Amino acid sequence: MRIFKDTQKNLANLKIKIFFVVVFIWIVLSVFDVGFNFIKSFSEAKHWLPLSDVQKRHEIYGNIYDFVAFINNHTENYSSILVYSKSDLAYYLGRYYLYPRNINVISNKNEINQILTKKYFNYVALDNYQQNFNEYTVLVSVSPWTILKHL
């Protein structure tokens, strides 16, 4: 019976030791993480603070943000726009930044003619793609982007 009690006591002591080791490691990692983030905030602040809002968005999203801003500047609110882009971000950024416009984004060149015959769009925005479509005329073109307007 005495051996059983000693084993239970040793097991309880082992659990307490493991608990304190885990808490100690947790505290050490937390202190390291706070120190790392503190140092990183100064190095990142040097890069991000002088940038304007548009420059920050360009840094984050790349040229696709510029394309979406281009569409926003050259189309009217509440218009229907077909957007051709190879980037998946075009859909998500377009939905966010182009509201209240209705946008449809495609990435397959073969689908453009099929979609244009079935649906009515006020504008067609092309990213790195040049093509003329019946019933659409070039509204504005700045390499590599083009916006076509429905006649």
Long-range contacts (C-beta under 8 A, 24 or more apart in sequence): 61-89, 61-93, 62-89, 64-89, 64-90, 64-93, 64-127, 65-93, 65-97, 67-125, 67-127, 67-145, 68-93, 68-94, 68-97, 68-98, 69-97, 70-125, 70-142, 70-145, 70-147, 71-98, 71-101, 71-123, 71-125, 71-147, 72-97, 72-98, 74-139, 74-140, 74-147, 75-101, 75-122, 75-123, 75-125, 75-147, 76-101, 76-122, 77-101, 78-102, 79-122, 79-123, 80-104, 80-119, 80-120, 80-121, 80-122, 80-123, 81-121, 81-122, 81-123, 81-124, 81-125, 82-106, 82-112, 82-115, 82-116, 82-119, 82-121, 82-123, 82-124, 82-125, 83-124, 83-125, 83-127, 84-109, 84-112, 84-124, 84-125, 84-126, 84-127, 84-129, 85-127, 85-128, 86-127, 86-128, 87-127, 90-127, 120-150, 121-150, 122-149, 122-150, 123-147, 123-148, 123-149, 123-150, 124-148
